[in-house]
Amino acid sequence: MQQRPLARTGREVSVVGLGTWQLGADWGDVSETDAQAVLATAVDAGVTFFDTADVYGDGRSERLIGRFRASRPDVPLTLATKMGRRVPQDPAEYTAGAFRAWADRSRTNLGVDRLDLTQLHCPPEAVFHDDRVFDALDGLVDDGILAAYGVSVETCDQAIAAIARPHVQSVQIILNAFRRKPLDEVLPAARAADVAIIARVPLASGLLSGRYTESTTFAADDHRTYNRNGEAFDVGETFAGVDYPTGVAAAREFATLVADLAPGITPAQAALRWIVQQPGVTTVIPGGRTADQVRANAAAASGPDLPPDLLAAMADLYDRRIRPLVHHRW
């Protein structure tokens, strides 16, 4: 699989990585056996970048990855985690002492002495403008606790603020065929500053797979059930902020476009390929609850770019169905 530089860290990571929120919580139950199969399949398919967070299953995702890494010490992996969502979202919680405690917990969970990449996990707005926050992160790098740090963001404005910080190595942001606003300013700014872009929610919580209908139901503990209106966290994390009926209808049209204009690949692979070929994207991190899903996602890294007529049709679909609903929001 193609590897791309992770900003100025000296590391290279696979263009298709693996998001592991689903191994912790909020996507229905995933057994440990299935979780280990997902991780092994990803590595065997060439994935070298895993993204997790200390809040996914209150550390379960990190611990599963830590056990996997211990079982495959020969595999060159970059592990990215996140911190900051296990406490009330008050800027006063973002202190040097808290960062050290959170990092120590993640180091234990992952079984490592130094964290490859730690990201602030969609912090409050004020955090982006607080020099003390980034000074504290610099201190953890100096002490060898973090190799590098970045920020996971909700909005494009937050991404621009993070990119302006001189030692931020990565910005993680929602980017997919139904969330195109980062193309306007964020990706160009990241390229100019040599900041990595980690694209999350690439399938709009599964919508872009084309598998869902208006009658599809999800488990009660799946965020696609309990967060459709932002009841638990930012609504933009669920179906990319598109209301479910609109999203299903748009995804159905997307699947038809792919079948007509790029036969031989699935809608999900087309959605991932679109992200991979955007200038400025470092890696995209689809999830996957089964080995087959992970294998299919990884396959999106190979093959030719999407044809121009499909790209034009995707842009038109977005402009007609999605742009008026979400483009101004994030």
Backbone as numpy.savetxt, mean C-alpha at the origin, in Angstrom:
# Nx Ny Nz CAx CAy CAz Cx Cy Cz
11.65 -10.86 -11.34 10.81 -9.67 -11.34 11.69 -8.42 -11.34
11.25 -7.40 -12.04 11.99 -6.14 -12.06 12.11 -5.57 -10.66
13.30 -5.07 -10.34 13.57 -4.40 -9.08 13.80 -2.91 -9.36
13.33 -2.05 -8.45 13.54 -0.62 -8.60 14.17 -0.06 -7.33
14.98 1.00 -7.45 15.61 1.58 -6.27 14.57 2.12 -5.28
14.80 1.85 -4.01 13.96 2.40 -2.95 14.58 3.72 -2.50
14.30 4.74 -3.30 14.81 6.09 -3.04 16.32 6.06 -2.85
16.78 6.67 -1.76 18.22 6.83 -1.53 18.74 5.84 -0.49
17.98 4.75 -0.27 18.34 3.80 0.79 19.43 2.82 0.38
19.72 2.73 -0.91 20.66 1.73 -1.39 20.03 0.37 -1.61
18.74 0.25 -1.34 18.02 -1.00 -1.54 17.27 -0.97 -2.86
17.00 -2.15 -3.39 16.09 -2.29 -4.51 14.96 -3.22 -4.09
13.75 -2.94 -4.58 12.58 -3.72 -4.21 11.80 -4.10 -5.46
11.05 -5.17 -5.37 10.26 -5.64 -6.50 9.16 -4.64 -6.85
8.88 -4.50 -8.15 7.87 -3.54 -8.58 6.48 -3.93 -8.11
6.25 -5.22 -7.92 5.04 -5.68 -7.24 5.48 -6.25 -5.90
5.03 -5.64 -4.83 5.30 -6.12 -3.49 4.08 -6.85 -2.95
4.02 -6.96 -1.63 2.89 -7.62 -0.98 2.44 -6.78 0.20
1.19 -6.35 0.16 0.57 -5.74 1.32 0.04 -6.82 2.24
0.20 -6.65 3.56 -0.16 -7.73 4.48 -1.17 -7.32 5.54
-1.94 -6.29 5.27 -3.04 -5.93 6.18 -3.94 -7.14 6.40
-4.22 -7.87 5.33 -5.15 -8.99 5.38 -4.65 -10.13 6.28
-3.37 -10.18 6.54 -2.84 -11.24 7.41 -3.03 -10.91 8.88
-3.38 -9.67 9.17 -3.60 -9.27 10.55 -5.06 -9.20 10.92
-5.84 -8.46 10.13 -7.24 -8.23 10.49 -7.94 -7.49 9.36
-9.25 -7.31 9.53 -10.08 -6.40 8.74 -10.41 -6.87 7.32
-10.05 -8.12 6.99 -10.40 -8.68 5.69 -11.01 -10.06 5.83
-11.54 -10.38 7.00 -11.99 -11.74 7.27 -10.83 -12.57 7.79
-11.11 -13.78 8.21 -10.10 -14.62 8.85 -9.12 -15.20 7.84
-7.85 -15.13 8.16 -6.79 -15.80 7.40 -5.99 -16.63 8.39
-5.98 -17.93 8.21 -5.29 -18.81 9.15 -3.78 -18.63 9.03
-3.06 -19.09 10.05 -1.60 -18.99 9.98 -1.05 -19.81 8.83
-1.64 -20.98 8.60 -1.18 -21.81 7.48 -1.35 -21.09 6.16
-2.52 -20.48 5.97 -2.75 -19.74 4.73 -1.84 -18.52 4.63
-1.60 -17.86 5.77 -0.73 -16.68 5.76 0.69 -17.06 5.35
1.19 -18.14 5.88 2.55 -18.56 5.53 2.63 -18.97 4.06
1.55 -19.58 3.55 1.52 -19.93 2.13 1.53 -18.68 1.25
0.80 -17.66 1.67 0.79 -16.39 0.93 2.19 -15.80 0.88
2.87 -15.75 2.00 4.21 -15.17 2.04 5.20 -15.98 1.19
5.13 -17.30 1.30 6.03 -18.14 0.52 5.78 -18.01 -0.97
4.52 -17.97 -1.36 4.19 -17.83 -2.77 4.70 -16.50 -3.32
4.56 -15.46 -2.54 5.04 -14.15 -2.98 6.54 -14.19 -3.24
7.28 -14.73 -2.30 8.74 -14.80 -2.46 9.11 -15.66 -3.67
8.45 -16.78 -3.82 8.75 -17.66 -4.95 8.43 -17.00 -6.29
7.52 -16.01 -6.27 7.17 -15.29 -7.50 8.07 -14.08 -7.74
9.05 -13.86 -6.86 9.99 -12.77 -7.06 9.74 -11.54 -6.23
8.75 -11.57 -5.34 8.45 -10.41 -4.49 9.54 -10.28 -3.43
10.07 -9.07 -3.29 11.10 -8.82 -2.28 10.73 -7.71 -1.31
9.48 -7.24 -1.37 9.03 -6.13 -0.52 7.72 -6.50 0.14
7.72 -6.56 1.47 6.51 -6.80 2.25 6.18 -5.52 3.02
4.91 -5.14 3.02 4.46 -3.97 3.77 3.48 -4.42 4.85
3.74 -3.99 6.08 2.88 -4.36 7.19 2.69 -3.14 8.09
2.15 -3.34 9.29 1.99 -2.27 10.27 1.79 -2.88 11.64
2.19 -2.14 12.67 2.05 -2.68 14.02 0.61 -2.83 14.45
-0.30 -2.16 13.76 -1.71 -2.21 14.13 -2.48 -3.31 13.40
-1.90 -3.96 12.42 -2.60 -5.02 11.69 -2.71 -6.25 12.58
-3.92 -6.45 13.12 -4.11 -7.54 14.07 -3.33 -7.32 15.34
-3.09 -6.05 15.70 -2.32 -5.70 16.89 -0.96 -6.40 16.90
-0.33 -6.47 15.75 0.99 -7.06 15.62 1.01 -8.44 15.00
-0.17 -9.04 14.75 -0.19 -10.39 14.19 0.51 -10.45 12.83
0.22 -9.48 11.96 0.84 -9.48 10.64 2.36 -9.42 10.76
2.86 -8.53 11.62 4.31 -8.45 11.82 4.88 -9.78 12.31
4.20 -10.39 13.27 4.73 -11.64 13.83 4.74 -12.77 12.80
3.71 -12.83 11.96 3.69 -13.83 10.91 4.86 -13.64 9.95
5.12 -12.39 9.59 6.24 -12.10 8.70 7.55 -12.43 9.39
7.66 -12.12 10.67 8.87 -12.44 11.40 9.16 -13.93 11.42
8.11 -14.74 11.60 8.31 -16.19 11.60 8.69 -16.68 10.21
8.09 -16.07 9.19 8.45 -16.47 7.83 9.90 -16.11 7.53
10.30 -14.92 7.90 11.68 -14.50 7.61 12.67 -15.41 8.33
12.35 -15.82 9.55 13.24 -16.71 10.28 13.37 -18.06 9.60
12.29 -18.48 8.90 12.32 -19.77 8.22 13.00 -19.71 6.86
13.17 -18.48 6.32 13.80 -18.31 5.01 14.87 -17.21 5.09
15.88 -17.41 5.92 16.87 -16.33 6.11 17.69 -16.02 4.88
17.65 -16.91 3.90 18.44 -16.71 2.67 17.77 -15.75 1.70
16.48 -15.44 1.91 15.73 -14.63 0.96 15.99 -13.15 1.22
16.43 -12.39 0.21 16.65 -10.95 0.40 15.32 -10.20 0.41
14.89 -9.79 1.58 13.61 -9.11 1.73 13.80 -7.72 2.32
12.97 -6.79 1.90 12.84 -5.50 2.56 11.48 -5.48 3.24
11.49 -5.28 4.55 10.27 -5.27 5.34 9.96 -3.83 5.74
8.80 -3.38 5.34 8.34 -2.04 5.72 7.19 -2.19 6.70
7.29 -1.49 7.81 6.17 -1.49 8.75 5.71 -0.05 8.96
4.73 0.12 9.82 4.18 1.45 10.09 3.90 1.56 11.58
3.83 2.81 12.06 3.55 3.03 13.47 2.73 4.30 13.65
1.98 4.33 14.75 1.25 5.54 15.11 -0.24 5.40 15.24
-0.80 4.23 14.85 -2.26 4.09 14.89 -2.75 3.28 16.08
-1.86 2.96 17.01 -2.27 2.21 18.18 -2.60 3.14 19.35
-2.59 4.43 19.11 -2.88 5.42 20.15 -3.90 6.41 19.59
-4.55 7.19 20.45 -5.45 8.24 19.95 -4.72 9.14 18.97
-5.42 9.56 17.93 -4.78 10.35 16.88 -4.68 11.82 17.28
-3.80 12.03 18.26 -3.49 13.34 18.82 -2.02 13.61 18.53
-1.70 14.74 17.91 -0.29 15.03 17.61 0.62 14.94 18.83
0.07 15.16 20.02 0.88 15.09 21.23 1.41 13.69 21.50
0.81 12.68 20.88 1.26 11.29 21.06 2.52 10.99 20.26
2.85 11.85 19.31 3.97 11.59 18.39 5.26 12.16 18.96
5.84 11.42 19.91 7.04 11.86 20.62 8.20 10.90 20.36
9.40 11.36 20.67 10.59 10.52 20.49 10.49 9.25 21.32
9.99 9.37 22.55 9.85 8.19 23.39 8.85 7.20 22.85
7.73 7.71 22.32 6.73 6.81 21.73 7.29 6.12 20.49
7.99 6.86 19.66 8.57 6.27 18.46 9.52 5.12 18.82
10.33 5.35 19.84 11.29 4.32 20.24 10.55 3.07 20.74
9.52 3.28 21.55 8.76 2.14 22.08 8.05 1.39 20.96
7.45 2.12 20.03 6.76 1.46 18.92 7.75 0.70 18.04
8.90 1.31 17.78 9.90 0.65 16.95 10.44 -0.60 17.64
10.64 -0.52 18.95 11.13 -1.69 19.68 10.12 -2.84 19.60
8.85 -2.52 19.70 7.81 -3.57 19.60 7.84 -4.20 18.22
7.96 -3.39 17.19 8.00 -3.93 15.82 9.26 -4.74 15.59
10.38 -4.30 16.16 11.61 -5.09 16.01 11.44 -6.47 16.63
10.79 -6.52 17.78 10.53 -7.81 18.42 9.61 -8.66 17.57
8.52 -8.07 17.10 7.56 -8.81 16.29 8.19 -9.37 15.03
9.02 -8.56 14.37 9.63 -8.96 13.10 10.92 -9.77 13.29
11.43 -9.77 14.51 12.65 -10.54 14.77 13.89 -9.94 14.15
13.98 -8.61 14.17 15.13 -7.93 13.55 15.70 -6.91 14.55
16.97 -6.59 14.36 17.61 -5.58 15.19 17.33 -4.17 14.67
17.25 -4.03 13.37 17.01 -2.73 12.76 15.89 -2.86 11.73
14.97 -1.93 11.78 13.83 -1.95 10.86 14.25 -1.37 9.51
13.94 -2.09 8.44 14.34 -1.66 7.09 13.72 -0.32 6.72
12.41 -0.21 6.95 11.68 1.02 6.61 10.49 1.12 7.55
10.41 2.21 8.28 9.27 2.46 9.16 8.55 3.71 8.67
7.23 3.61 8.58 6.43 4.71 8.06 5.46 5.21 9.13
5.37 6.52 9.29 4.28 7.06 10.09 2.98 6.68 9.39
2.02 6.19 10.18 0.84 5.54 9.61 -0.33 6.52 9.55
-0.38 7.27 8.45 -1.47 8.24 8.22 -1.69 9.11 9.46
-0.65 9.85 9.87 -0.73 10.63 11.10 -1.63 11.85 10.96
-1.95 12.50 12.09 -2.74 13.74 12.04 -2.04 14.82 11.22
-2.81 15.70 10.69 -2.29 16.73 9.79 -1.14 17.52 10.41
-1.26 17.87 11.68 -0.24 18.71 12.32 1.12 18.04 12.35
1.16 16.72 12.34 2.42 15.99 12.42 3.31 16.31 11.23
2.72 16.51 10.08 3.51 16.77 8.87 4.29 18.07 8.95
3.88 18.96 9.84 4.48 20.29 9.92 5.26 20.50 11.22
5.54 19.42 11.93 6.21 19.50 13.23 7.66 19.02 13.08
8.59 19.94 13.15 10.01 19.58 12.98 10.46 18.57 14.02
9.88 18.61 15.22 10.31 17.70 16.28 10.04 16.24 15.91
8.98 16.00 15.18 8.66 14.64 14.76 9.77 14.08 13.88
10.19 14.85 12.92 11.19 14.35 11.97 12.59 14.35 12.59
12.84 15.25 13.54 14.09 15.20 14.28 14.17 13.90 15.09
13.05 13.50 15.68 13.01 12.26 16.47 13.24 11.05 15.58
12.67 11.05 14.40 12.90 9.96 13.47 14.36 9.91 13.02
14.93 11.08 12.78 16.36 11.13 12.43 17.20 10.52 13.55
16.80 10.76 14.79 17.52 10.20 15.92 17.49 8.68 15.94
16.36 8.10 15.57 16.27 6.64 15.52 17.13 6.06 14.40
17.26 6.80 13.31 18.18 6.37 12.24 19.62 6.45 12.75
19.95 7.54 13.41 21.31 7.71 13.92 21.66 6.60 14.92
20.67 6.16 15.69 20.90 5.13 16.70 20.87 3.72 16.14
20.61 3.57 14.84 20.60 2.25 14.22 19.34 1.45 14.45
18.28 2.09 14.94 17.01 1.40 15.16 16.21 1.33 13.86
16.28 2.40 13.09 15.66 2.44 11.77 16.75 2.57 10.71
16.59 1.84 9.62 17.47 2.08 8.48 16.99 3.27 7.67
15.67 3.45 7.62 15.08 4.55 6.86 13.65 4.75 7.33
13.09 5.92 7.02 11.69 6.15 7.38 10.95 6.87 6.25
9.64 6.72 6.29 8.76 7.35 5.33 7.45 7.68 6.00
6.47 8.07 5.19 5.16 8.43 5.69 4.09 7.81 4.80
3.10 7.21 5.42 1.90 6.79 4.72 0.86 7.89 4.87
0.23 8.30 3.78 -0.62 9.50 3.79 -2.01 9.17 3.27
-2.93 10.06 3.60 -4.28 9.98 3.06 -4.48 10.90 1.87
-3.85 12.09 1.91 -4.14 13.10 0.89 -2.89 13.46 0.10
-3.12 14.03 -1.07 -2.01 14.49 -1.90 -1.27 15.65 -1.24
-1.98 16.53 -0.55 -1.32 17.63 0.14 -0.36 17.10 1.21
-0.78 16.05 1.93 0.10 15.45 2.93 1.33 14.84 2.25
1.12 14.23 1.11 2.26 13.63 0.38 3.27 14.70 0.00
2.81 15.83 -0.49 3.71 16.91 -0.89 4.49 17.42 0.33
3.80 17.54 1.47 4.47 17.99 2.70 5.54 16.99 3.13
5.25 15.70 3.02 6.22 14.67 3.40 7.41 14.67 2.46
7.15 14.80 1.18 8.24 14.80 0.19 9.21 15.96 0.43
8.70 17.06 0.98 9.55 18.22 1.23 10.51 18.01 2.39
10.27 16.98 3.22 11.17 16.68 4.34 12.42 15.99 3.80
13.61 16.50 4.13 14.82 16.03 3.44 15.19 14.58 3.68
14.77 13.98 4.80 15.18 12.61 5.07 14.06 11.60 4.92
12.90 12.04 4.46 11.81 11.10 4.13 12.21 10.32 2.88
12.22 9.00 2.99 12.65 8.17 1.88 11.48 7.63 1.05
10.28 7.62 1.62 9.15 7.03 0.90 7.85 7.69 1.31
6.93 7.69 0.38 5.55 8.09 0.63 4.66 6.97 0.14
3.80 6.52 1.02 2.82 5.51 0.64 1.47 6.19 0.47
0.83 5.96 -0.67 -0.39 6.69 -1.00 -1.31 5.79 -1.81
-2.60 6.02 -1.68 -3.58 5.29 -2.48 -3.48 5.75 -3.92
-3.25 4.78 -4.80 -3.15 5.07 -6.23 -3.72 3.87 -6.98
-4.73 4.13 -7.78 -5.29 3.07 -8.62 -6.10 3.71 -9.74
-6.68 2.90 -10.58 -7.43 3.41 -11.73 -8.65 4.23 -11.32
-9.10 4.08 -10.07 -10.20 4.88 -9.53 -9.71 5.96 -8.57
-8.40 6.12 -8.43 -7.82 7.18 -7.59 -6.58 7.71 -8.29
-6.79 8.61 -9.22 -5.72 9.05 -10.10 -5.11 10.40 -9.72
-5.63 11.05 -8.72 -5.14 12.39 -8.38 -3.63 12.44 -8.11
-3.00 11.40 -7.49 -1.56 11.48 -7.27 -0.73 11.67 -8.54
-1.30 11.35 -9.70 -0.57 11.56 -10.95 -0.32 13.04 -11.21
-1.19 13.91 -10.69 -1.12 15.33 -11.04 0.15 15.99 -10.49
0.40 15.85 -9.19 1.52 16.54 -8.56 2.42 15.63 -7.73
1.85 14.61 -7.10 2.63 13.83 -6.15 3.73 13.04 -6.83
3.41 12.30 -7.87 4.43 11.49 -8.52 5.54 12.35 -9.13
5.22 13.45 -9.82 6.31 14.30 -10.31 7.19 14.86 -9.19
6.58 15.26 -8.07 7.36 15.80 -6.95 8.26 14.73 -6.35
7.75 13.51 -6.24 8.55 12.42 -5.69 9.73 12.10 -6.59
9.51 12.10 -7.88 10.61 11.83 -8.82 11.69 12.90 -8.70
11.27 14.16 -8.58 12.24 15.26 -8.50 13.06 15.18 -7.22
12.44 14.70 -6.13 13.12 14.64 -4.83 13.76 13.29 -4.56
13.62 12.35 -5.48 14.13 10.99 -5.30 13.53 10.35 -4.05
12.23 10.43 -3.95 11.46 9.80 -2.87 10.66 8.65 -3.48
10.70 7.50 -2.83 9.99 6.33 -3.33 8.48 6.51 -3.17
7.73 6.00 -4.13 6.28 5.96 -4.04 5.85 4.51 -3.90
5.14 4.23 -2.80 4.56 2.92 -2.54 3.06 3.06 -2.76
2.55 2.39 -3.77 1.14 2.54 -4.15 0.31 1.48 -3.42
-0.62 1.95 -2.59 -1.47 1.02 -1.84 -2.91 1.09 -2.34
-3.72 0.14 -1.87 -5.12 -0.03 -2.29 -5.20 -0.06 -3.82
-4.34 -0.83 -4.48 -4.23 -0.76 -5.94 -5.43 -1.33 -6.68
-6.21 -2.17 -6.00 -7.39 -2.76 -6.65 -8.68 -2.17 -6.08
-8.57 -1.03 -5.40 -9.74 -0.39 -4.80 -10.51 -1.39 -3.93
-9.77 -2.01 -3.00 -10.34 -3.01 -2.08 -10.98 -4.17 -2.82
-10.42 -4.51 -3.96 -10.90 -5.65 -4.73 -11.87 -5.31 -5.84
-12.38 -4.09 -5.87 -13.35 -3.72 -6.91 -12.79 -3.98 -8.30
-11.53 -3.59 -8.51 -10.96 -3.65 -9.85 -10.64 -5.07 -10.30
-10.85 -6.04 -9.44 -10.74 -7.43 -9.88 -11.91 -7.82 -10.77
-13.01 -7.06 -10.66 -14.20 -7.36 -11.45 -15.01 -8.53 -10.92
-14.70 -8.99 -9.70 -15.37 -10.18 -9.18 -16.63 -9.86 -8.39
-16.84 -8.60 -8.03 -17.94 -8.27 -7.14 -19.16 -7.79 -7.90
-20.31 -8.04 -7.32 -21.59 -7.56 -7.86 -22.29 -6.75 -6.78
-23.42 -6.18 -7.17 -24.19 -5.39 -6.20 -24.65 -6.24 -5.02
-24.75 -7.54 -5.19 -25.24 -8.42 -4.11 -24.12 -9.10 -3.32
-22.86 -8.85 -3.67 -21.75 -9.45 -2.93 -21.79 -8.98 -1.47
-21.58 -9.91 -0.56 -21.50 -9.56 0.86 -20.11 -9.92 1.38
-19.69 -9.21 2.41 -18.39 -9.43 3.02 -18.59 -9.75 4.50
-17.60 -10.39 5.10 -17.70 -10.78 6.51 -17.90 -9.55 7.39
-18.49 -9.77 8.54 -18.76 -8.67 9.46 -17.49 -7.99 9.93
-16.37 -8.74 10.01 -15.11 -8.16 10.46 -14.23 -7.69 9.30
-14.82 -7.56 8.14 -14.14 -7.05 6.95 -14.47 -5.56 6.82
-13.43 -4.73 6.63 -13.68 -3.29 6.57 -14.58 -2.90 5.41
-14.71 -3.79 4.42 -15.62 -3.51 3.31 -17.08 -3.63 3.73
-17.30 -4.15 4.93 -18.62 -4.14 5.54 -18.78 -2.97 6.50
-17.81 -2.82 7.43 -18.04 -1.90 8.54 -17.47 -0.49 8.34
-16.76 -0.25 7.23 -16.19 1.09 7.04 -16.64 1.74 5.74
-17.74 1.32 5.19 -18.15 1.87 3.89 -18.41 3.37 3.94
-18.78 3.87 5.09 -19.04 5.30 5.22 -18.03 5.98 6.12
-16.89 5.31 6.34 -15.85 5.89 7.17 -16.13 5.78 8.66
-16.87 4.75 9.07 -17.23 4.61 10.47 -16.02 4.35 11.37
-14.99 3.66 10.85 -13.86 3.25 11.68 -12.58 4.00 11.37
-12.36 4.37 10.11 -11.18 5.13 9.69 -11.52 5.80 8.38
-10.55 6.46 7.78 -10.83 7.25 6.58 -11.53 6.41 5.52
-12.65 6.91 5.03 -13.46 6.16 4.06 -12.70 5.92 2.76
-11.69 6.74 2.49 -10.91 6.55 1.29 -10.13 5.25 1.25
-9.96 4.61 2.41 -9.26 3.33 2.46 -10.14 2.17 2.00
-11.44 2.37 1.93 -12.38 1.32 1.57 -12.98 1.64 0.21
-12.74 0.77 -0.77 -13.17 0.97 -2.15 -12.69 2.31 -2.71
-11.51 2.77 -2.20 -10.89 4.03 -2.65 -11.82 5.22 -2.49
-12.79 5.10 -1.59 -13.70 6.19 -1.32 -14.89 6.28 -2.27
-14.97 5.37 -3.21 -16.09 5.35 -4.16 -17.24 4.56 -3.52
-18.46 5.09 -3.60 -19.57 4.34 -3.03 -19.72 3.01 -3.76
-20.16 2.00 -3.02 -20.09 0.64 -3.54 -20.88 0.43 -4.83
-22.13 0.84 -4.94 -22.85 0.62 -6.21 -22.16 1.28 -7.40
-21.69 2.51 -7.22 -20.97 3.18 -8.31 -19.69 2.42 -8.66
-18.97 1.97 -7.63 -17.73 1.26 -7.86 -17.94 -0.05 -8.60
-18.98 -0.78 -8.24 -19.25 -2.06 -8.91 -19.57 -1.82 -10.39
-20.40 -0.82 -10.67 -20.76 -0.53 -12.06 -19.54 -0.10 -12.87
-18.70 0.76 -12.27 -17.51 1.21 -12.97 -16.52 0.06 -13.17
-16.41 -0.82 -12.18 -15.51 -1.96 -12.30 -15.98 -2.93 -13.37
-17.29 -3.06 -13.52 -17.83 -3.93 -14.57 -17.44 -3.39 -15.94
-17.53 -2.08 -16.11 -17.12 -1.48 -17.38 -15.61 -1.64 -17.59
-14.85 -1.47 -16.51 -13.40 -1.64 -16.60 -13.04 -3.05 -17.07
-13.70 -4.06 -16.50 -13.43 -5.44 -16.88 -13.73 -5.68 -18.35
-14.79 -5.07 -18.84 -15.14 -5.21 -20.26 -14.07 -4.58 -21.14
-13.59 -3.41 -20.73 -12.54 -2.73 -21.50 -11.28 -3.59 -21.58
-10.91 -4.20 -20.46 -9.71 -5.03 -20.45 -9.89 -6.24 -21.36
-11.06 -6.87 -21.27 -11.31 -8.04 -22.12 -11.26 -7.70 -23.60
-11.75 -6.51 -23.95 -11.81 -6.11 -25.36 -10.47 -5.61 -25.88
-9.71 -4.91 -25.03 -8.55 -4.17 -25.52 -7.21 -4.77 -25.06
-7.24 -5.66 -24.08 -6.00 -6.30 -23.62 -6.28 -7.76 -23.28
-6.77 -8.51 -24.24 -7.10 -9.91 -23.96 -5.86 -10.69 -23.49
-6.11 -11.62 -22.59 -5.01 -12.43 -22.07 -4.57 -12.07 -20.68
-5.03 -10.92 -20.16 -4.74 -10.58 -18.76 -6.06 -10.33 -18.05
-6.04 -10.47 -16.74 -7.25 -10.26 -15.95 -7.42 -8.78 -15.64
-8.62 -8.37 -15.24 -8.79 -6.98 -14.82 -7.85 -6.58 -13.70
-7.65 -7.48 -12.73 -6.75 -7.15 -11.63 -5.33 -6.93 -12.13
-4.88 -7.78 -13.03 -3.53 -7.62 -13.57 -3.41 -6.33 -14.37
-4.44 -5.98 -15.10 -4.42 -4.71 -15.85 -4.35 -3.53 -14.89
-5.11 -3.60 -13.80 -5.11 -2.52 -12.82 -3.73 -2.35 -12.18
-3.08 -3.47 -11.88 -1.74 -3.41 -11.30 -0.71 -2.95 -12.32
-0.85 -3.44 -13.55 0.09 -3.04 -14.60 0.02 -1.55 -14.86
-1.17 -0.98 -14.80 -1.34 0.46 -15.00 -0.52 1.22 -13.96
-0.53 0.76 -12.73 0.23 1.44 -11.68 1.73 1.28 -11.91
2.16 0.06 -12.21 3.58 -0.22 -12.40 4.18 0.67 -13.48
3.41 0.98 -14.52 3.98 1.74 -15.62 3.85 3.26 -15.45
3.36 3.71 -14.29 3.31 5.16 -14.04 4.69 5.66 -13.63
5.24 6.65 -14.30 6.55 7.18 -13.92 6.53 7.70 -12.48
7.50 7.25 -11.71 7.59 7.67 -10.31 7.17 6.61 -9.32
6.45 5.58 -9.75 6.04 4.52 -8.84 7.22 3.58 -8.60
7.48 3.29 -7.34 8.55 2.36 -6.98 8.02 0.94 -6.88
6.94 0.77 -6.12 6.35 -0.55 -5.94 4.88 -0.40 -5.65
4.12 -1.42 -6.00 2.69 -1.47 -5.72 2.46 -2.65 -4.80
1.56 -2.50 -3.81 1.45 -3.52 -2.77 0.04 -4.10 -2.67
-0.38 -4.90 -3.67 -1.65 -5.59 -3.51 -1.57 -6.59 -2.37
-2.72 -6.87 -1.77 -2.78 -7.92 -0.76 -2.97 -9.27 -1.43
-3.66 -10.12 -0.75 -3.92 -11.46 -1.28 -4.14 -12.40 -0.11
-5.30 -13.04 -0.10 -5.60 -13.96 0.99 -5.30 -15.41 0.63
-5.00 -15.65 -0.65 -4.68 -17.00 -1.09 -3.42 -16.97 -1.94
-2.78 -18.13 -2.05 -1.58 -18.23 -2.87 -1.88 -17.92 -4.33
-3.03 -18.37 -4.82 -3.38 -18.11 -6.22 -3.51 -16.62 -6.50
-4.12 -15.88 -5.58 -4.24 -14.44 -5.78 -2.87 -13.77 -5.82
-2.00 -14.17 -4.92 -0.66 -13.57 -4.87 0.12 -13.88 -6.13
0.02 -15.11 -6.59 0.74 -15.52 -7.81 0.25 -14.71 -9.01
-1.06 -14.53 -9.11 -1.63 -13.77 -10.23 -1.23 -12.31 -10.16
-1.21 -11.75 -8.95 -0.81 -10.35 -8.80 0.65 -10.15 -9.21
1.51 -11.07 -8.79 2.93 -10.94 -9.13 3.15 -11.00 -10.63
2.31 -11.75 -11.32 2.46 -11.88 -12.77 2.23 -10.56 -13.50
1.57 -9.62 -12.82 1.33 -8.31 -13.45 2.62 -7.54 -13.68
3.70 -7.96 -13.02 4.97 -7.26 -13.19 5.62 -7.54 -14.53
5.20 -8.60 -15.18 5.82 -8.97 -16.45 4.87 -8.66 -17.60
5.39 -8.73 -18.80 4.56 -8.48 -19.97 4.65 -7.04 -20.42
4.05 -6.74 -21.56 4.13 -5.39 -22.13 3.25 -4.41 -21.38
3.54 -3.13 -21.56 2.68 -2.10 -21.01 1.30 -2.18 -21.65
0.32 -1.61 -20.96 -1.04 -1.61 -21.49 -1.10 -0.80 -22.78
-1.91 -1.21 -23.73 -1.97 -0.50 -25.01 -2.59 0.89 -24.87
-2.21 1.81 -25.73 -2.71 3.19 -25.63 -4.22 3.30 -25.67
-4.89 2.46 -26.45 -6.35 2.59 -26.51 -6.99 2.20 -25.19
-6.42 1.24 -24.46 -6.95 0.90 -23.14 -6.66 2.03 -22.15
-5.48 2.60 -22.20 -5.16 3.71 -21.31 -6.14 4.87 -21.51
-6.45 5.17 -22.76 -7.39 6.25 -23.04 -8.78 5.92 -22.54
-9.19 4.67 -22.71 -10.52 4.26 -22.24 -10.59 4.29 -20.73
-9.51 3.92 -20.05 -9.49 3.97 -18.58 -9.60 5.42 -18.09
-8.90 6.33 -18.75 -8.99 7.73 -18.37 -10.40 8.27 -18.57
-11.02 7.87 -19.67 -12.39 8.32 -19.94 -13.36 7.76 -18.90
-13.18 6.49 -18.54 -14.03 5.88 -17.51 -13.90 6.64 -16.20
-12.70 6.96 -15.82 -12.48 7.72 -14.58 -13.16 9.08 -14.66
-12.96 9.78 -15.75 -13.52 11.13 -15.88 -15.04 11.12 -15.81
-15.65 10.11 -16.40 -17.11 10.05 -16.44 -17.73 9.59 -15.13
-17.17 8.55 -14.54 -17.85 7.90 -13.42 -17.26 8.23 -12.04
-15.95 8.50 -11.99 -15.28 8.55 -10.70 -14.81 9.95 -10.31
-14.22 10.68 -11.26 -13.62 11.97 -10.94 -14.54 12.89 -10.15
-15.81 13.08 -10.53 -16.64 14.01 -9.79 -16.86 13.62 -8.32
-16.68 12.35 -8.02 -16.96 11.85 -6.67 -15.75 11.92 -5.75
-14.53 11.72 -6.27 -13.39 11.57 -5.36 -12.22 12.48 -5.64
-12.09 13.02 -6.84 -10.83 13.68 -7.21 -10.54 14.87 -6.28
-11.55 15.58 -5.87 -11.37 16.77 -5.03 -11.14 16.43 -3.57
-11.37 15.18 -3.18 -11.42 14.85 -1.74 -10.05 14.52 -1.16
-9.23 13.81 -1.90 -7.96 13.35 -1.35 -6.76 13.84 -2.16
